[in-house]
Amino acid sequence: MDFEWGEEGETDGDEANSCEDAEINGHNIADSGVESNWDDIKGSRDTLSNIIHKEDVNLHTRRETITPSWIRDHVSGEGLSEEETELNMAIVTSVDPLSYEEAVKSYNWREAMDAKIQSIQRNETWSLTELPAGAKKIGVKWIYKTKLNEFGEVDKFKARLVAKGYAQQHGVDYIEVFAPVARMDTIRMLIALAAQRSWLIYQLDVKSAFLHRELSEDLFVEQPKGYEQKGNEHKVYKLHKALYGLKQAPRAWFSRIETYFTHEGFQKCISEQTLFVKQISGGKILIVSVYVDDLIFTRDDEQMMLEFKKSMMKVFDMTGLGKMRFFLGI
């Protein structure tokens, strides 16, 4: 088969030359007359870009900034004086004592520890004894916490003697540990109900709540640092009632206060075990919500509320905090 390469090659060359001529002619045309029109188009485009940019700037300037709902209650600190800023920083950076040796240097903490030991002795929480053969003792530790009020001011210095419950063994030192606490949804519902019906909400705080329930197990703890009895430093305390830190302590306390409410004629809510309701003739009602050792209650009868408060303070060592102002961050 014969191919005529020469003729096709010549034809391709002619087409290439024609394209080159067209490109050259195109440049010549642009150089000769279209260049001025292109400058006009480019200038119009730049002008349009400037207009759009200015509109964007104006829209951004006129846009209103809306603070998110979750941060509306927060204060930025802008406008505070230098003294106020330093005070706030001091509160934030303040550190509670981490050891007895550190706390004993302060009069406030010494007073708080003395009050705790007196409360333990007044409730007959323990008795000094020899450690039985084969038994083990549980260590204790002081925990310190500065309590603030709703304004961020120091309310009180609280010292707790806490048992080292991590050393307990299941089946030996404890069995059941579960204890319910009020859900935040329940507390909010109670506040909303009181607001709707114009009821006042009152608050009670139980002092050394865990010291009010007797233990069924035989538990022994070491003498607390700073309060060892001279001449009997080797002895231990046998617990008759629960201490903070024990695994069964929350359950023991809730069992105690639940028994009290049942005895006083309260009905426990089926879906919320920490909500107790008492109704008497005439449709009068008293509602109590329990969160460990903090209680809030509301009612539609003043006399009913006074009788409940008097009864509670008679049975338990409690502090009446008056109208609720600050409860679990609310």
CORTASUL-V859776 format. One record per helix or strand of 3 or more residues. SS is the DSSP state (H for helix, E for strand). FROM is the first residue (numbers start at 1). LEN is the number of residues. If there is no record, write none. Layout:
# CORTASUL-V859776
((SS | FROM | LEN) (SS | FROM | LEN))
This chain:
# CORTASUL-V859776
((H | 5 | 58) (H | 69 | 3) (H | 82 | 12) (H | 100 | 4) (H | 107 | 16) (E | 126 | 4) (E | 140 | 9) (E | 154 | 10) (H | 165 | 3) (H | 184 | 14) (E | 201 | 6) (H | 209 | 4) (E | 214 | 8) (E | 236 | 6) (H | 249 | 15) (E | 275 | 5) (E | 285 | 7) (E | 294 | 6) (H | 302 | 14) (E | 318 | 6))
